[in-house]
Amino acid sequence: MNDASRLWHWKAPTRPSARLFDILLRHLKTRDAHQPNSTCSAEPRSSGYLQDACSSVEFCDLRRWLTQHERVEKLNWTAHSQAKEGLDEYVVDQFNTQEKLPTLIFDLILIEAWKERIWPLMKAKIAKFSSLRTYIPVYHEASVANLLEVCLYHRTSCEEAGDALIDLVDFCARKLRYLVATPNDELVRQVASAKECTEWDNVRMLDEQFVETEFQICMCVISILRFLTDHRVAIPLAVTTRMLETHDILLLLVPLMEKAPWVRRNRINGRIEKFEEHKWQVVEADDEGRLPKLHSQVWLSIYNLVMDPECRARYELSSFRRENLLRLRRYINEVVVDQLPPLTNLHRALEESDSSDG
């Protein structure tokens, strides 16, 4: 499997306002493609374009902020296209060269704080306005998270981000807690019929969009965390301490894997679906034994943290933490090992931990 296939381009939720936003983006890309000096693929190649996209813009200046969001979205689209097609990843290189990854992480934390503190106070007032404009601030967090996902796949990006990764780990931990603490049927609410949607008022529509977007951001976080554990040697030691001691990520990853929010049963037809490439897909009979990509990402994150010598030396294995990890043994079977061979070593380490405790 091509490593770039793990990087999925963000797709907006299939609500009316999201479809409108997709139409707008396609219009912008088509418009730019027909302008000689301003194509969607060429415009982000300008270092000044990225500089403007990552500049600090006050939320009160709506026009400038919307322009910044459009540029971030174009950079995100271009970066994923370059990764999937195996082209020169110029956007990622420019983020590293201009040292803009910390600014991107700051933007992510800023919009998260805005959604938590400001959004609840104003959503009832703005619900009657254009659904597109009210949806974009919520969507912006997903765009930034998705752009970080494609950047942090590379070790050089993790190195350039430096201490800003501490804030990113805090962000990831908050999203993982949300995934673990919220019942699966509340993480993604299934609509039984179109008639049910017509009964929603404007505020309810915004709430549904918010919940659906939050779930997709959390799915991006799983990949981001996996990339951070892949490149743990290249990141500051304080980031490792943050993951293992401050947040104890392993205590979140194990129950998350057991919970598996990326798999569900469709309310209408009763078929099993898995969340891949930012949409729900029906699991065919031939694919029932294949691990979902997000499930594999969680497994690899756990493997990286447990098997890394530095992490094992720093992670004090109390009886509670040991019992948490030993819960993984029941899920390591031949079907899983055939798809993720490194888990054989993880299973052996867990067995040794259990025997040493006895």
C-alpha positions in Angstrom: 0.0 0.0 0.0 1.3 3.4 -0.9 2.0 5.5 2.2 0.4 8.5 0.6 -2.9 6.6 0.5 -3.2 7.1 4.2 -3.6 10.8 3.6 -7.3 11.5 2.8 -8.5 14.8 1.5 -11.1 16.5 3.7 -14.7 16.1 2.5 -17.5 18.2 4.0 -20.4 16.6 5.6 -23.3 16.0 3.3 -25.7 18.6 4.7 -27.2 21.2 2.4 -24.8 24.0 3.5 -21.8 21.6 3.1 -22.8 20.8 -0.5 -23.1 24.6 -1.1 -19.6 25.0 0.3 -18.3 22.3 -2.0 -20.0 24.0 -5.0 -18.3 27.3 -3.9 -14.9 25.6 -3.7 -15.2 24.0 -7.1 -16.3 27.4 -8.5 -13.2 29.0 -7.0 -10.9 26.3 -8.4 -12.5 26.4 -11.8 -12.4 30.2 -11.9 -8.7 30.2 -10.9 -7.9 27.5 -13.4 -9.0 29.8 -16.2 -7.0 32.8 -15.0 -3.5 32.6 -16.5 -1.6 33.9 -13.5 -3.8 32.6 -10.7 -4.4 28.9 -10.9 -5.3 26.9 -7.9 -2.2 24.8 -8.2 0.1 27.6 -9.0 -1.1 30.3 -6.6 -0.2 28.3 -3.5 3.3 27.9 -4.9 4.0 31.5 -4.1 5.7 31.9 -0.8 3.8 35.1 -0.3 0.5 33.2 -0.7 1.4 30.9 2.2 2.7 33.9 4.2 -0.7 35.6 3.9 -2.6 32.4 4.6 -0.8 31.9 7.9 -0.9 35.5 9.0 -2.7 36.4 12.2 -6.1 37.8 11.4 -8.5 39.1 14.1 -11.9 37.4 14.0 -13.7 40.8 14.1 -12.3 41.4 10.6 -14.6 39.0 8.8 -13.6 39.8 5.3 -9.9 39.3 5.9 -10.6 36.1 7.9 -12.7 34.6 5.1 -9.9 35.3 2.7 -7.5 33.6 5.0 -9.8 30.6 5.3 -10.1 30.3 1.5 -6.3 30.3 1.2 -5.9 27.7 3.9 -8.4 25.5 2.1 -6.6 25.9 -1.2 -3.3 25.0 0.5 -5.0 22.0 2.0 -6.4 20.8 -1.3 -3.1 21.3 -3.1 -1.1 19.6 -0.4 -3.3 16.5 -0.5 -3.3 16.4 -4.3 0.5 16.5 -4.4 0.7 13.7 -1.8 -1.8 11.4 -3.6 -0.4 12.0 -7.1 3.2 11.6 -5.9 4.2 15.1 -7.0 6.7 17.4 -5.5 5.1 18.4 -2.1 5.9 22.1 -2.5 3.2 23.2 0.0 4.6 21.1 2.8 8.2 22.2 2.0 7.1 25.8 2.1 5.5 25.4 5.5 8.8 24.0 6.8 11.0 26.5 5.0 9.0 29.5 6.3 8.5 27.9 9.7 4.7 28.4 9.6 3.7 25.1 11.3 3.6 26.7 14.7 1.4 29.4 13.3 -0.9 26.7 11.8 -1.1 25.0 15.2 -1.9 28.3 16.8 -4.7 28.8 14.3 -6.1 25.4 15.2 -6.1 26.1 19.0 -7.6 29.6 18.3 -10.6 28.3 16.3 -11.1 25.5 18.9 -11.3 28.1 21.7 -13.7 30.2 19.6 -16.0 27.2 19.0 -16.0 26.4 22.7 -16.5 29.8 24.2 -18.1 32.1 21.5 -20.0 29.8 19.3 -22.6 28.7 21.9 -23.3 32.4 22.7 -24.0 33.5 19.1 -25.3 30.5 17.2 -29.0 31.3 18.0 -28.6 34.8 16.6 -26.7 33.8 13.4 -28.7 30.7 12.6 -31.1 32.9 10.6 -28.4 34.2 8.4 -26.7 32.4 5.5 -26.0 28.8 6.4 -22.7 29.0 4.5 -21.2 31.8 6.5 -22.3 30.3 9.8 -20.8 26.9 8.8 -17.4 28.1 7.7 -15.9 28.9 11.1 -16.8 25.4 12.3 -15.4 23.9 9.1 -12.2 25.9 9.4 -10.9 23.8 12.3 -11.3 20.7 10.1 -9.4 22.3 7.2 -6.5 23.2 9.5 -6.4 19.8 11.2 -6.5 18.1 7.8 -3.6 20.3 6.5 -1.6 19.5 9.6 -2.3 15.8 9.0 -0.6 15.9 5.6 2.3 18.0 6.9 3.1 15.9 10.0 3.3 12.8 7.9 6.9 14.0 7.2 9.6 13.8 9.8 11.0 17.2 8.8 7.6 18.9 9.6 7.6 17.4 13.1 11.1 18.7 13.6 10.2 22.2 12.3 7.1 22.4 14.5 9.2 22.0 17.6 7.7 23.0 21.0 4.4 23.9 19.3 3.7 20.2 19.2 3.1 20.4 22.9 0.0 22.4 22.3 -1.0 20.0 19.5 -0.7 17.0 21.8 -3.0 18.8 24.3 -5.5 19.4 21.4 -5.3 15.7 20.4 -5.8 14.6 24.0 -9.0 16.7 24.3 -10.4 15.2 21.1 -9.6 11.7 22.2 -11.3 12.2 25.6 -14.3 13.4 23.7 -14.3 10.3 21.5 -14.0 8.0 24.5 -16.5 9.7 26.8 -19.3 10.2 24.2 -21.5 7.3 23.2 -21.0 6.2 19.6 -24.6 6.9 18.6 -24.1 10.5 19.8 -20.8 11.0 18.0 -22.5 10.5 14.6 -26.2 10.9 14.6 -27.9 8.9 11.9 -30.9 10.3 10.2 -33.7 7.8 9.5 -35.4 9.8 6.7 -35.3 13.1 4.9 -38.5 14.1 6.6 -36.7 14.1 9.9 -34.3 16.8 8.6 -37.2 19.0 7.4 -38.4 19.1 11.0 -35.2 20.7 12.3 -35.0 24.4 12.9 -32.0 26.5 12.0 -30.3 26.1 15.4 -30.7 22.3 15.3 -29.3 22.2 11.8 -26.2 24.1 13.0 -25.9 21.7 16.0 -26.0 18.7 13.7 -23.3 20.2 11.4 -21.2 20.9 14.5 -21.4 17.3 15.8 -20.6 15.8 12.4 -17.7 18.1 11.8 -16.3 17.4 15.3 -16.3 13.7 14.6 -14.4 14.1 11.4 -11.8 16.4 13.2 -11.4 13.6 15.7 -10.7 11.1 13.0 -7.9 13.4 11.7 -6.5 13.6 15.2 -6.0 9.8 15.2 -3.8 10.1 12.2 -1.9 13.1 13.5 -1.2 11.2 16.8 0.1 8.2 14.9 2.5 10.4 12.9 3.8 12.0 16.1 4.5 8.6 17.5 6.2 7.5 14.3 8.6 10.5 14.5 8.9 10.6 18.3 12.7 10.6 18.1 12.7 13.8 16.0 10.4 15.8 18.3 11.3 17.5 21.6 11.4 15.3 24.7 8.8 17.5 26.3 6.3 16.3 23.7 6.9 12.7 24.7 6.5 13.6 28.4 3.3 15.3 27.5 1.9 12.2 25.8 3.0 9.7 28.4 2.8 11.5 31.7 0.6 14.5 31.4 -2.2 12.9 29.3 -1.3 9.2 29.5 -2.3 8.7 25.9 -2.3 4.9 26.2 -5.1 5.1 28.7 -7.1 6.8 26.0 -6.1 4.7 23.0 -6.9 1.3 24.4 -10.5 2.1 25.3 -10.8 4.0 22.0 -9.8 0.9 20.1 -12.4 -1.2 22.0 -15.1 1.4 21.4 -14.2 1.6 17.6 -16.4 4.7 16.8 -15.3 4.4 13.1 -17.6 1.3 12.7 -21.4 1.4 12.9 -24.6 -0.3 11.9 -26.8 1.6 9.5 -30.2 2.4 11.0 -32.1 1.9 7.8 -30.7 -1.2 6.1 -28.9 -2.8 9.1 -25.6 -3.2 7.2 -22.2 -2.6 8.8 -20.3 0.5 7.7 -16.8 1.8 8.3 -15.6 5.4 8.2 -12.8 5.7 5.6 -11.7 8.6 3.4 -14.0 10.9 5.5 -17.2 9.1 4.6 -19.2 6.1 5.7 -18.7 3.1 3.4 -20.6 -0.2 3.5 -18.4 -3.2 4.5 -18.8 -5.9 1.9 -18.7 -9.5 2.8 -15.2 -10.0 1.3 -13.8 -7.1 3.5 -15.3 -8.1 6.8 -11.9 -9.3 8.1 -10.0 -6.3 6.9 -9.0 -3.8 9.5 -10.4 -0.2 9.0 -7.6 2.3 8.3 -8.4 4.2 11.5 -8.2 1.0 13.5 -4.8 0.3 12.1 -3.7 3.9 13.0 -4.6 3.3 16.6 -2.8 0.0 16.7 0.3 1.5 15.3 0.2 4.4 17.7 0.0 2.0 20.6 2.8 -0.1 19.1 5.1 2.9 18.7 4.6 4.0 22.3 4.8 0.6 23.9 7.8 -0.7 22.0 9.9 2.5 21.9 12.7 2.0 24.4 12.7 5.6 25.5 8.9 5.5 26.1 9.2 2.3 28.0 11.9 3.8 30.2 9.7 6.8 31.0 6.4 5.1 31.3 6.0 3.9 34.9 4.1 0.7 34.5 1.8 0.6 37.5 -0.7 -2.2 38.0 -3.5 -0.1 36.6 -1.5 0.8 33.5 -0.5 -2.8 33.0 -4.0 -4.1 33.2 -5.0 -1.4 30.7 -2.4 -2.7 28.2 -3.1 -6.4 28.8 -6.7 -5.8 27.6 -5.1 -5.6 24.1 -4.1 -9.3 24.0 -7.6 -10.5 23.2 -7.6 -8.4 20.0 -4.3 -9.7 18.7 -5.2 -12.7 16.6 -4.0 -14.2 13.3 -6.3 -12.1 11.2 -4.9 -8.9 12.8 -1.3 -10.0 12.7 -1.5 -10.9 9.0 -2.4 -7.3 8.3 -0.1 -5.7 10.9 2.9 -8.1 11.4 4.6 -5.8 14.0 1.9 -6.6 16.5 3.6 -10.0 17.0 6.3 -8.2 18.9 3.7 -6.2 20.8 1.9 -9.4 21.9 5.2 -10.9 23.0 6.0 -7.7 25.1 2.5 -7.9 26.7 3.0 -11.5 27.6 6.4 -10.8 29.1 4.9 -7.9 31.1 2.2 -10.2 32.5 4.6 -13.0 33.4 7.0 -10.5 35.1 4.1 -9.1 37.1 3.2 -12.6 38.3 
